[in-house]
């Protein structure tokens, strides 16, 4: 065998050779050991997130221990804060693996250390100000922080050595590994310091040098520090591999401990399903609520309840699991007969956990959670109603609760629970598609919600304060005010009258008044609704209310206008609806949808807030019906007024929206048969101008308009008859205004036949026109005729009067401009005299101007008197329409 792989037999020869080669070729020795380092097989370890987080915790804990030994309180405080932050970073790992044992041990030891330092008064006196202040701060923070780990700390203090300490295990493994690494590093360093023999090149085909001889390996074992057998140095050491494999197995055995090695290319290093006998899946038993030997009593259940609800609202809390734990605790309390007071207390917490299940306030509950919520609220109300000796209230402190003996006292507000239930129900209806079966199914729960409100009303009657009674009464009113058969008139009056007298806040009273007016108007009690609106003076102060109350006010005014229209009071209907319809934002003002705003865009937050205010679909008011009622009312008022003031250039507009619709139709070059609701009303208006009431009626009352609008009224036949009657009357008025100057007399019978009205009705309409000075005529009772007084100017005379007015105005303006340009003509040499003359000239000019105005006014008065004598039926143009609202 060559000298490269095996040393000489004599020790002196080997030493001489080594010296010889060291002197002659030192570089070869360096290359040999560099090659051996590169060729040595190493295993790369990928550390998991658990290892990184736990190692960070362990490093801080070691530093904390060192600071505790020297009682450096300021650094102990800083290490404690760093430890808390590191634990927060490791929350994901903690949620999967559980709270590590060494962390609980560290908190327990730190509590003991702080308590010892705090009780040592002499030692505290010797501390400097920084350490003393740090000790106080540490004591407060640790006490507050340890509340989250009360259960784990108690278990650890009861059995401090119950399980193997992870920290010691991790330290032991780390020390063994570090010792082996240090020993290997020392050996390699020692071996590198040894001189080596020159290397002989090796041919891969020659395998004899690697496989030959047992004596070589034996000689290597006898002298491990001398690399006399160089082949053994390059060979993979099986004993070393065995040690590494044992070490890896040992580390895998403490998989749930601190250190876990995962080989990068190892396919066996992933998670595996744990199976039982025969390959069946392992059934993991759910941990019990109480220990086996624990006595389940009121104290134990309350303590466990506080532990469960302590995690409420914290980040990372499983809300579904919290509800399940509370339900299990409820069943345990029922099984151990702990009384209905305990069941009521746990029931309040179950409902609160259900409300907390959805963290986003803008979204609604899931359907299964809603069903669970309804069930628990109904059960809680039945328990409270059945057991009269339970007193519940938000003002009852937890320390003053009594759950064991009667009379029972439980902390909780059932009114708040029901109010939140109604809000969640509204949000669920808002989230559903209004035209889907889901909305219809969800709408069936309205009966359950109303029954819950009724049960709450019966329970709180005689128990709660007047303020709480007002709240539950308003909740009852708001749940039925928009329904035809939801509540009787007497019951609504009773509920609202109580709120009027007992409420101390303006908001509840305002909402009750608006709901009361809405309910009156919905049931066609027009005069009661109108009087209540006028007496409340809400139209003066509603702008100071909150947005939901303003929306309710808009809805009430709309319902009031619809009610007056059904009663045939078109003028009142127009006045009630003009504010909603004039701006073109009826959909948004009634909270039935959002409109695109051209001036500015809404932010996402504003859009969410406005969507939250939208009403459920079953509470909507039909917008097309609303617009049609408004336009028809405007048509019945505007067309006769336009006929009466045809020659008045300064006539006012009763409805700007109606005139806008008329102008838009006139701009069209081609006018076909009407299709939309607006086109039908425009066509009806044009027919009414000519006195053709039948065509007007056919445009307003037809199959298309009935299906879209008039059939939506409850008493639709009576509404259609009323509209036809109104069209006949206003067409008669329009006919008289238009053609009165043509006739000397008109027969009442002929007019009645023309418009298919009763003679007495025609007589009534004409009499009102004469009384209001709209028509200059007189009635001849024996002959049943209308005698026209020919005092009206002809069309030429009317145009001449208008021309004279315009010419007079033009002359006044020209003379005024001329006076300004000409100035004064009185000048003297004396400045003082000049000023006096100028003032005198100014006075003279003023006198001349006043005389001219008086003469001109006299001429105007003559013209006006002539006009009044010749056209007395013309009404006062400055007379303004009196609006009721």
C-alpha positions in Angstrom: 0.0 0.0 0.0 1.3 3.5 -0.8 2.6 5.8 1.8 -0.2 8.2 1.2 -2.8 5.9 2.8 -0.6 4.2 5.4 2.2 5.4 7.6 5.6 3.6 8.0 6.1 0.9 10.6 8.7 2.8 12.5 7.7 5.9 14.4 10.9 7.6 13.6 10.4 7.2 9.9 7.0 8.7 10.0 8.2 11.6 12.0 11.1 12.1 9.6 8.8 11.9 6.6 6.4 14.3 8.1 9.2 16.8 8.8 10.5 16.4 5.3 7.3 17.0 3.6 6.3 19.8 5.9 9.5 21.7 5.0 9.4 21.0 1.3 5.7 21.3 0.5 3.8 23.2 3.1 1.0 24.2 0.6 0.0 20.7 0.0 -0.9 20.2 3.6 -3.2 23.2 3.5 -5.0 22.0 0.4 -5.5 18.6 1.8 -7.4 19.8 4.9 -9.3 22.4 2.9 -10.5 19.7 0.7 -11.5 17.6 3.7 -13.6 20.5 5.0 -15.4 20.9 1.7 -16.0 17.2 1.3 -17.3 16.7 4.9 -21.0 16.0 4.8 -23.0 18.6 6.6 -26.8 18.7 7.2 -28.6 22.0 6.8 -31.4 22.6 9.4 -34.5 24.7 8.5 -35.9 26.3 11.6 -39.7 26.6 12.0 -41.5 29.7 13.3 -42.0 27.9 16.6 -38.3 27.5 17.1 -37.6 31.1 16.2 -40.3 32.5 18.5 -39.4 30.1 21.4 -35.7 30.8 21.1 -36.4 34.6 21.3 -38.5 34.0 24.5 -35.8 31.8 26.0 -33.1 34.4 25.3 -35.1 37.1 27.0 -35.9 34.7 30.0 -32.2 34.0 30.5 -31.4 37.7 30.4 -34.3 38.3 32.9 -32.9 35.7 35.3 -29.5 37.3 35.3 -31.0 40.7 36.0 -33.1 39.2 38.8 -29.9 37.9 40.5 -28.4 41.3 40.8 -31.8 43.0 41.4 -31.4 45.4 38.6 -35.1 46.4 38.6 -35.0 48.8 35.7 -33.5 46.1 33.4 -35.9 43.6 34.8 -38.8 45.9 33.8 -37.4 46.4 30.3 -36.9 42.6 29.9 -40.4 41.9 31.1 -41.8 44.4 28.5 -39.7 42.7 25.8 -40.9 39.3 27.0 -44.6 40.5 26.6 -43.9 41.8 23.1 -42.2 38.6 22.1 -45.1 36.6 23.4 -47.5 38.7 21.4 -45.5 38.0 18.3 -45.7 34.3 19.0 -49.5 34.3 19.4 -50.0 32.3 16.2 -47.7 29.5 17.5 -49.3 29.7 21.0 -52.8 29.3 19.5 -51.6 26.1 17.8 -49.4 24.6 20.4 -50.8 26.1 23.6 -49.0 28.3 26.2 -45.5 27.0 26.8 -44.8 25.6 30.2 -41.6 27.6 30.6 -43.5 30.9 30.0 -45.9 30.2 32.9 -43.0 29.2 35.1 -41.2 32.5 34.3 -44.3 34.5 35.2 -44.8 32.6 38.4 -41.1 33.0 39.4 -41.3 36.7 38.5 -44.4 37.2 40.7 -42.6 35.6 43.6 -39.5 37.7 43.0 -41.5 40.9 42.9 -43.6 40.0 46.0 -40.4 39.3 47.9 -38.8 42.6 46.8 -42.0 44.5 47.7 -42.3 42.9 51.2 -38.6 43.7 51.9 -39.1 47.2 53.1 -35.6 47.7 54.2 -34.3 46.6 50.8 -36.7 49.0 49.1 -35.4 51.8 51.2 -31.8 51.0 50.1 -32.8 51.1 46.4 -32.1 54.1 44.3 -35.0 56.1 42.8 -34.8 54.4 39.4 -35.0 50.9 40.8 -37.7 51.8 43.3 -39.9 53.4 40.6 -39.2 50.5 38.2 -40.3 48.0 41.0 -43.6 49.8 41.5 -44.2 49.9 37.7 -43.3 46.3 37.3 -45.6 45.2 40.1 -48.6 47.0 38.6 -47.9 45.8 35.0 -47.3 42.2 36.1 -50.4 42.1 38.2 -52.5 43.4 35.3 -50.8 41.1 32.8 -51.1 38.0 35.0 -54.9 38.2 34.9 -54.9 36.7 31.4 -53.0 33.7 32.8 -54.8 33.1 36.1 -55.9 29.6 35.2 -52.5 28.5 34.0 -50.7 30.1 36.9 -53.0 28.3 39.4 -52.4 25.0 37.8 -48.7 25.5 37.8 -48.6 26.5 41.4 -50.6 23.4 42.4 -48.3 21.1 40.4 -45.1 22.9 39.7 -43.2 19.6 38.9 -46.1 17.8 37.3 -44.6 17.8 33.8 -41.1 18.0 32.5 -39.7 21.5 32.4 -39.3 22.6 28.8 -36.8 25.2 29.6 -34.5 22.6 31.3 -35.0 20.1 28.5 -34.2 22.8 25.9 -31.1 23.8 27.9 -30.0 20.2 28.3 -30.3 19.5 24.6 -28.6 22.7 23.7 -25.8 22.0 26.1 -25.2 18.5 24.7 -25.2 19.8 21.2 -22.9 22.6 22.1 -20.5 20.2 23.9 -20.4 17.9 20.9 -19.9 20.7 18.5 -17.1 22.2 20.7 -15.4 18.8 21.0 -15.7 18.3 17.2 -14.3 21.8 16.6 -11.4 21.1 19.0 -10.6 17.8 17.4 -10.6 19.3 13.9 -8.5 22.2 15.1 -6.0 19.8 16.7 -6.0 17.7 13.6 -5.4 20.6 11.4 -2.4 21.6 13.4 -0.9 18.2 12.8 1.4 18.0 9.7 0.3 15.7 7.0 2.1 13.7 4.5 2.1 14.6 0.8 -1.1 13.6 -1.1 -1.0 11.0 -3.7 -3.4 11.4 -6.6 -6.1 8.8 -6.6 -7.6 7.1 -9.5 -11.3 6.3 -9.2 -10.8 2.9 -10.9 -8.4 1.8 -8.2 -10.5 0.7 -5.3 -8.0 -1.4 -3.5 -6.6 1.5 -1.5 -10.1 2.1 0.1 -11.2 -1.4 0.7 -7.9 -2.9 2.0 -7.3 -4.0 5.2 -8.7 -4.4 8.6 -5.3 -3.8 10.2 -5.4 -0.2 9.0 -8.7 0.5 10.6 -7.5 -1.1 13.8 -4.4 1.0 13.8 -6.5 4.1 13.3 -8.7 3.2 16.3 -5.5 2.8 18.4 -4.3 6.2 17.5 -7.2 8.4 16.6 -5.2 11.6 16.9 -2.8 10.6 14.2 -4.0 10.5 10.6 -1.6 7.7 9.7 -4.4 6.1 7.6 -5.5 8.9 5.3 -8.2 6.8 3.6 -10.0 6.5 6.9 -10.0 10.3 7.2 -11.8 10.7 3.9 -14.2 7.9 4.4 -17.7 8.6 5.8 -17.6 7.6 9.5 -20.5 5.3 10.3 -20.1 5.7 14.0 -20.5 9.5 13.6 -23.6 8.9 11.5 -25.1 6.6 14.1 -24.5 9.2 16.8 -26.2 11.9 14.6 -29.1 9.7 13.9 -29.6 8.9 17.6 -29.4 12.6 18.4 -32.0 13.4 15.7 -34.3 10.7 17.1 -33.9 12.2 20.5 -34.8 15.6 19.3 -37.9 14.3 17.5 -39.0 12.6 20.7 -39.3 16.0 22.3 -41.3 17.4 19.3 -43.7 19.3 21.5 -40.8 20.8 23.4 -38.6 23.7 22.5 -36.3 22.4 19.7 -37.5 20.7 16.5 -35.3 19.9 13.5 -36.6 19.6 10.1 -34.3 18.4 7.3 -34.6 20.3 4.1 -34.7 17.4 1.7 -36.3 15.0 4.1 -39.6 13.7 2.9 -40.4 12.1 6.3 -40.2 15.4 8.2 -43.8 16.5 7.5 -46.9 16.2 9.7 -48.5 12.8 9.8 -52.0 11.7 10.8 -52.0 10.0 14.2 -54.0 6.8 13.9 -55.3 4.4 16.5 -55.4 0.6 16.4 -56.0 -0.9 12.9 -55.2 2.4 11.2 -58.5 4.0 12.4 -58.3 7.7 13.1 -57.4 8.7 16.6 -60.4 10.1 18.6 -59.3 13.1 20.6 -61.3 13.5 23.7 -62.6 17.0 24.4 -61.3 18.4 27.7 -63.9 18.5 30.4 -65.2 21.7 31.8 -64.5 20.7 35.3 -62.0 18.2 36.8 -63.3 14.8 37.8 -63.4 15.3 41.5 -64.5 19.0 41.4 -67.8 19.8 43.1 -70.0 21.7 40.7 -71.7 24.4 42.7 -72.6 28.1 42.2 -69.1 29.3 43.1 -67.4 26.9 40.7 -69.8 27.7 37.8 -69.5 31.5 38.3 -65.7 31.2 38.4 -65.7 29.1 35.2 -68.1 31.6 33.6 -65.8 34.5 34.4 -62.9 32.6 32.9 -64.8 32.1 29.6 -66.0 35.6 29.3 -62.6 37.0 30.2 -61.5 36.2 26.6 -64.4 38.2 25.2 -63.3 40.9 22.8 -59.6 39.8 22.7 -57.7 39.3 19.5 -57.5 35.7 18.5 -60.5 34.6 20.5 -62.6 31.9 18.8 -66.1 33.3 19.1 -67.8 30.1 18.0 -65.9 28.1 20.6 -66.8 30.7 23.3 -70.5 30.2 22.4 -70.2 26.4 22.6 -68.4 26.7 26.0 -71.2 28.8 27.4 -73.8 26.4 26.1 -72.0 23.5 27.7 -71.8 25.4 31.0 -75.5 26.1 30.7 -76.3 22.4 30.3 -74.0 21.6 33.3 -75.8 24.2 35.5 -79.1 22.7 34.5 -77.9 19.1 35.1 -76.7 20.0 38.6 -79.9 21.9 39.5 -78.2 25.2 40.3 -81.4 27.1 39.9 -83.0 29.3 37.3 -81.1 32.4 38.4 -77.9 30.8 37.3 -79.6 29.8 34.0 -80.7 33.4 33.5 -77.1 34.7 34.1 -75.6 32.3 31.7 -78.3 33.0 29.2 -77.4 36.7 29.2 -73.8 35.9 28.5 -74.8 33.5 25.7 -76.8 36.2 24.0 -74.0 38.7 24.4 -71.5 36.2 22.8 -73.9 35.7 19.9 -74.0 39.5 19.4 -70.2 39.6 19.5 -69.9 36.8 17.0 -69.9 39.2 14.1 -67.1 41.8 14.7 -68.1 44.1 11.9 -71.0 46.3 12.8 -71.9 47.0 9.2 -72.7 43.4 8.4 -75.5 41.2 9.6 -75.6 37.9 11.4 -75.5 34.5 9.7 -78.9 32.8 9.5 -77.9 30.0 11.9 -76.7 32.5 14.5 -79.9 34.5 14.1 -82.0 31.4 14.7 -79.9 30.7 17.8 -80.3 34.3 19.0 -84.1 34.2 18.6 -84.3 30.9 20.5 -82.2 32.2 23.4 -84.0 35.5 23.7 -87.4 33.8 23.8 -86.2 31.3 26.4 -84.8 34.1 28.5 -88.0 36.1 28.4 -90.1 33.0 29.3 -87.8 32.3 32.3 -88.1 35.9 33.6 -91.8 36.0 33.1 -92.3 32.6 34.8 -90.2 33.3 37.8 -91.3 36.6 39.4 -88.7 36.5 42.1 -85.8 37.3 39.8 -84.7 40.9 39.5 -82.6 41.9 36.6 -81.1 45.2 35.7 -78.0 46.9 34.4 -77.5 48.8 37.7 -77.0 45.6 39.7 -73.3 45.1 40.4 -71.7 41.7 40.1 -70.7 41.7 43.7 -74.3 42.3 44.8 -75.7 39.4 42.7 -77.6 36.7 44.5 -77.9 33.4 42.6 -78.4 30.9 45.4 -81.4 32.1 47.5 -84.5 34.1 46.7 -85.0 36.9 46.0 -82.6 36.5 43.2 -80.6 39.4 41.7 -78.9 39.1 38.3 -76.9 41.7 36.4 -78.3 42.2 32.9 -80.7 44.4 30.9 -83.4 42.6 29.0 -84.5 45.8 27.3 -81.1 46.4 25.7 -81.1 42.7 24.5 -84.4 43.1 22.7 -83.4 46.5 21.2 -80.3 44.9 19.8 -82.3 42.1 18.5 -84.6 44.5 16.5 -81.5 46.3 15.1 -80.0 43.0 14.0 -83.2 42.0 12.4 -83.3 45.3 10.4 -79.7 44.7 9.3 -80.6 41.2 8.1 -83.5 42.5 6.0 -81.2 45.2 4.6 -78.6 42.6 3.5 -81.1 40.4 1.7 -82.1 40.8 -1.9 -85.6 42.3 -1.8 -86.8 40.1 -4.7 -85.5 36.8 -3.5 -87.1 34.0 -1.5 -84.6 34.6 1.3 -86.2 38.0 2.0 -89.6 36.4 2.2 -88.4 33.7 4.5 -86.6 36.3 6.7 -89.7 38.4 6.7 -91.6 35.6 8.4 -89.5 36.3 11.5 -91.3 39.6 11.9 -94.1 37.8 13.8 -91.5 36.4 16.3 -89.9 39.7 16.8 -93.2 41.4 17.4 -94.2 38.7 19.9 -90.9 39.2 21.7 -91.6 42.9 21.9 -95.1 42.2 23.3 -93.6 39.8 25.9 -91.1 42.4 26.9 -93.8 45.0 27.2 -95.9 42.6 29.5 -92.8 41.8 31.6 -91.6 45.4 32.2 -95.1 46.8 32.9 -95.0 47.7 36.6 -91.3 46.8 37.0 -89.2 49.2 35.1 -88.8 53.0 35.3 -90.8 55.5 33.2 -87.8 56.0 31.0 -87.5 52.3 30.2 -91.2 52.0 29.7 -91.0 54.9 27.2 -88.3 53.0 25.3 -90.2 49.8 25.1 -93.4 51.6 24.1 -91.5 53.4 21.3 -90.1 50.0 20.2 -93.6 48.7 20.0 -94.8 51.8 18.1 -92.0 51.6 15.6 -92.7 48.0 14.9 -96.3 48.5 13.9 -96.9 52.1 12.8 -96.4 51.3 9.1 -98.8 48.3 9.1 -102.5 48.5 8.3 -103.5 45.8 10.8 -100.6 46.0 13.2 -102.2 48.1 15.9 -105.6 49.5 16.7 -106.2 53.3 17.0 -106.9 53.0 20.7 -103.8 51.0 21.5 -101.6 53.4 19.4 -103.1 56.4 21.2 -102.4 54.8 24.6 -98.8 54.1 23.8 -98.1 57.5 22.3 -99.9 59.4 25.0 -97.7 57.8 27.6 -94.6 58.8 25.8 -95.9 62.4 25.4 -96.4 62.8 29.1 -93.5 60.7 30.6 -90.6 61.1 28.2 -87.8 63.5 29.3 -86.0 63.5 25.9 -87.1 65.2 22.8 -86.1 62.4 20.5 -88.5 59.7 21.8 -91.4 62.2 21.9 -90.6 63.4 18.3 -90.5 59.9 16.9 -93.6 58.9 18.7 -95.5 62.0 17.3 -94.3 61.2 13.7 -95.3 57.5 14.0 -98.7 58.5 15.4 -99.3 60.9 12.5 -98.1 58.2 10.0 -100.5 55.7 11.5 -103.5 58.2 11.3 -102.7 59.1 7.7 -102.3 55.4 6.7 -105.8 54.7 8.0 -107.3 57.8 6.2 -107.8 59.8 9.5 -106.8 63.0 7.7 -108.1 65.6 10.2 -106.5 63.9 13.2 -103.2 63.6 11.4 -103.3 67.2 10.2 -104.2 68.6 13.6 -101.4 66.7 15.3 -98.9 67.9 12.8 -99.9 71.5 13.2 -100.0 71.4 17.0 -96.6 69.8 17.3 -94.8 72.5 15.1 -92.3 69.9 14.0 -91.8 71.6 10.7 -90.0 74.4 12.5 -87.5 72.3 14.5 -87.1 69.1 12.6 -83.8 70.3 11.0 -82.2 70.1 14.4 -83.0 66.4 14.8 -80.8 63.4 13.9 -80.8 61.9 10.5 -83.1 58.9 11.2 -85.7 61.2 12.7 -85.6 63.5 9.7 -86.1 60.5 7.4 -89.1 59.5 9.5 -90.4 63.1 9.1 -90.1 62.9 5.3 -92.0 59.6 5.3 -94.7 61.0 7.5 -95.2 64.1 5.2 -95.4 61.8 2.2 -98.0 59.6 3.9 -99.9 62.7 4.9 -99.9 63.9 1.3 -101.2 60.6 0.0 -103.9 60.6 2.7 -105.1 64.1 1.6 -105.1 63.0 -2.0 -107.3 60.0 -1.2 -109.7 62.4 0.6 -109.9 64.6 -2.6 -107.9 67.5 -1.1 -105.5 67.9 -4.0 -104.3 71.3 -2.8 -103.2 69.9 0.6 -101.6 66.9 -1.1 -99.6 69.1 -3.4 -98.4 71.3 -0.4 -97.3 68.2 1.5 -95.4 66.6 -1.3 -93.8 69.7 -3.0 -90.7 69.7 -0.7 -90.0 66.0 -1.4 -90.6 66.1 -5.1 -89.1 69.5 -6.0 -85.5 68.5 -5.6 -85.6 65.2 -7.5 -84.1 63.4 -4.5 -87.2 61.6 -3.1 -85.5 58.2 -3.2 -82.6 59.4 -1.0 -84.8 61.6 1.3 -87.0 58.6 2.1 -83.9 56.3 2.7 -85.0 54.0 -0.1 -81.7 54.1 -2.0 -78.7 56.2 -2.9 -78.3 58.5 -5.8 -75.2 59.5 -7.7 -74.0 62.9 -6.7 -72.4 65.0 -9.4 -70.9 67.7 -7.3 -68.8 65.4 -5.1 -68.3 61.7 -4.5 -69.0 60.0 -1.2 -66.1 58.4 0.7 -66.4 54.7 1.4 -67.1 55.5 5.1 -69.9 57.9 4.2 -71.4 55.4 1.8 -71.4 52.7 4.5 -73.1 55.0 6.9 -75.8 56.0 4.4 -76.4 52.4 3.5 -76.9 51.6 7.1 -79.8 54.1 7.2 -81.7 52.5 4.3 -85.1 51.0 5.2 -86.1 47.4 4.5 -87.9 46.9 1.3 -91.3 46.1 2.9 -91.3 49.6 4.5 -90.8 51.4 1.2 -93.3 53.9 -0.4 -93.7 53.5 -4.1 -91.9 56.4 -5.7 -93.8 56.2 -9.0 -97.1 56.4 -7.1 -95.7 59.4 -5.2 -94.7 61.2 -8.3 -98.0 60.5 -10.1 -100.0 61.8 -7.1 -97.9 65.0 -7.0 -98.2 65.6 -10.8 -101.9 64.9 -10.9 -102.5 67.3 -8.0 -100.4 70.0 -9.7 -102.3 69.5 -13.0 -105.7 69.9 -11.3 -104.4 73.2 -9.8 -102.2 74.6 -12.5 -104.3 74.1 -15.7 -107.3 76.2 -14.5 -104.9 78.9 -13.1 -103.1 79.1 -16.5 -106.4 79.5 -18.3 -107.5 82.3 -15.9 -104.2 84.2 -16.3 -103.4 83.6 -19.9 -102.8 87.3 -20.6 -100.8 87.9 -17.4 -97.1 88.0 -18.3 -96.1 87.9 -14.6 -98.2 85.0 -13.5 -96.6 82.8 -10.9 -96.0 79.1 -11.1 -97.7 76.8 -8.6 -95.5 73.8 -9.4 -92.1 74.3 -11.0 -91.7 70.6 -11.5 -95.0 70.3 -13.4 -94.0 73.2 -15.7 -90.6 71.6 -16.3 -92.4 68.4 -17.4 -94.6 70.4 -19.8 -91.6 72.3 -21.3 -89.7 69.0 -21.8 -92.7 67.6 -23.8 -93.0 70.8 -25.9 -89.4 70.6 -26.9 -90.0 67.2 -28.6 -90.3 67.4 -32.3 -92.4 64.3 -32.7 -95.0 63.5 -30.1 -96.3 60.0 -30.2 -98.9 58.2 -28.0 -98.0 58.4 -24.3 -96.1 55.5 -22.8 -94.7 56.5 -19.4 -96.6 57.9 -16.5 -95.3 61.4 -17.1 -96.4 61.3 -20.8 -99.9 60.3 -19.7 -100.2 63.3 -17.4 -98.8 65.7 -20.0 -101.4 64.4 -22.5 -104.1 64.7 -19.9 -103.1 68.3 -19.2 -103.3 69.3 -22.9 -106.7 67.8 -23.1 -107.9 69.7 -20.0 -106.8 73.0 -21.5 -109.3 72.6 -24.2 -112.1 71.4 -21.8 -112.0 67.8 -23.2 -112.5 66.1 -19.8 -113.2 62.7 -21.3 -109.8 62.6 -23.1 -108.2 63.8 -19.9 -109.9 61.0 -17.9 -108.8 58.4 -20.4 -105.2 59.4 -20.2 -105.2 59.4 -16.4 -107.5 56.3 -15.8 -106.6 53.4 -18.0 -105.3 49.9 -17.7 -101.6 50.9 -17.8 -102.0 53.6 -15.2 -104.2 51.3 -13.0 -101.6 48.6 -12.9 -98.7 51.0 -12.2 -100.3 53.4 -9.8 -104.0 53.4 -8.9 -104.2 49.7 -8.0 -101.6 50.2 -5.3 -104.1 52.1 -3.1 -106.1 50.0 -0.7 -109.4 51.5 -1.7 -108.5 51.8 -5.4 -112.1 52.1 -6.7 -112.9 55.1 -4.5 -109.7 56.8 -5.5 -110.5 56.4 -9.2 -114.0 57.8 -8.8 -112.5 60.8 -6.9 -110.0 61.5 -9.6 -112.7 61.4 -12.3 -114.9 63.8 -10.3 -112.0 66.2 -9.8 -111.2 66.1 -13.5 -114.8 67.0 -14.4 -114.8 69.9 -12.0 -111.5 71.4 -13.0 -112.3 70.9 -16.7 -115.5 72.9 -16.1 -113.5 75.7 -14.4 -111.0 75.7 -17.2 -113.8 75.9 -19.8 -115.4 78.9 -18.1 -112.1 80.8 -17.8 -111.3 80.2 -21.4 -114.7 80.9 -23.1 -116.5 83.2 -20.7 -115.8 86.2 -22.9 -117.5 84.5 -25.9 -120.9 83.9 -24.2 -123.5 86.2 -22.8 -125.3 83.5 -20.9 -124.7 79.8 -20.2 -127.2 77.2 -19.3 -126.5 75.2 -16.1 -128.3 72.2 -17.6 -126.1 72.4 -20.8 -122.9 72.6 -18.7 -124.1 69.6 -16.6 -124.7 67.5 -19.7 -121.4 68.6 -21.3 -119.3 67.5 -18.3 -121.7 64.8 -17.0 -122.1 66.4 -13.7 -125.2 67.0 -11.5 -126.8 70.4 -11.9 -126.4 71.1 -8.3 -122.6 70.3 -8.6 -122.3 72.8 -11.5 -124.2 75.4 -9.5 -121.8 74.9 -6.6 -118.7 75.2 -8.7 -119.9 78.4 -10.5 -121.0 79.9 -7.2 -117.6 79.4 -5.7 -116.0 81.1 -8.7 -118.2 84.1 -8.4 -117.6 84.4 -4.6 -113.9 84.3 -5.1 -114.1 86.9 -7.8 -112.7 84.5 -10.4 -115.7 84.9 -12.7 -117.6 88.1 -13.3 -121.1 86.7 -13.7 -124.4 86.2 -11.9 -126.8 83.3 -11.5 -130.4 83.4 -12.6 -132.2 80.8 -10.5 -135.6 80.7 -12.4 -134.0 80.1 -15.7 -130.9 78.2 -14.3 -128.5 80.3 -16.4 -125.3 82.1 -15.9 -125.3 85.7 -17.1 -121.9 87.0 -18.0 -121.0 90.6 -17.3 -119.4 92.0 -20.4 -116.8 94.0 -18.5 -113.8 92.0 -19.6 -111.5 93.6 -22.2 -111.0 91.9 -25.5 -107.6 90.4 -26.4 -106.6 93.7 -28.2 -107.6 95.7 -25.1 -105.6 93.4 -22.8 -102.5 93.7 -25.1 -102.9 97.5 -25.1 -103.0 97.6 -21.4 -99.8 95.6 -21.2 -98.2 97.9 -23.7 -99.1 101.0 -21.8 -97.6 99.5 -18.6 -94.3 98.7 -20.4 -94.1 102.2 -22.1 -94.7 103.9 -18.7 -91.9 101.9 -17.1 -89.6 102.8 -20.0 -90.4 106.5 -19.7 -89.6 106.5 -16.0 -86.3 104.9 -16.6 -85.3 107.3 -19.3 -86.1 110.4 -17.3 -84.2 109.1 -14.3 -81.1 108.5 -16.5 -81.5 112.0 -18.0 -81.7 113.7 -14.6 -78.5 111.9 -13.5 -76.6 113.0 -16.7 -77.8 116.7 -16.7 -77.0 117.5 -13.1 -77.5 121.1 -11.7 -77.5 124.4 -13.7 -77.2 126.9 -10.8 -73.6 128.2 -10.6 -72.4 131.4 -8.8 -69.0 133.0 -8.2 -69.3 132.8 -4.4 -68.5 129.3 -3.3 -70.8 129.5 -0.3 -73.6 131.0 -2.4 -72.8 128.3 -5.0 -73.3 125.6 -2.4 -76.5 127.1 -1.2 -77.7 127.4 -4.8 -76.7 123.9 -5.5 -78.6 122.7 -2.5 -81.6 124.8 -3.5 -81.4 123.5 -7.0 -81.3 120.0 -5.7 -84.4 120.7 -3.6 -86.1 122.2 -6.6 -85.3 119.2 -8.7 -86.7 116.9 -6.0 -89.9 118.9 -5.9 -90.2 118.7 -9.7 -89.5 115.0 -9.6 -92.1 114.3 -6.9 -94.7 116.3 -8.9 -94.0 114.3 -12.0 -94.3 111.1 -10.1 -97.6 112.2 -8.6 -99.0 113.1 -12.0 -97.7 109.9 -13.5 -99.2 107.9 -10.6 -102.5 109.7 -11.2 -102.5 108.6 -14.8 -101.6 105.1 -13.7 -104.5 105.1 -11.2 -106.8 106.1 -14.0 -105.6 103.3 -16.1 -105.9 100.9 -13.2 -109.4 102.1 -12.4 -110.4 101.6 -16.0 -108.8 98.2 -16.0 -110.7 97.2 -12.8 -114.0 98.5 -14.2 -113.4 96.6 -17.4 -111.9 93.4 -16.1 -113.0 92.9 -12.5 -112.7 89.2 -12.6 -108.9 89.3 -12.7 -107.6 88.3 -9.3 -104.9 90.0 -7.3 -101.5 88.9 -8.8 -99.8 89.5 -5.5 -102.0 87.1 -3.7 -99.9 84.2 -2.5 -101.0 80.7 -1.9 -101.4 79.8 1.7 -99.5 76.6 2.5 -100.6 74.5 5.4 -97.1 73.1 6.1 
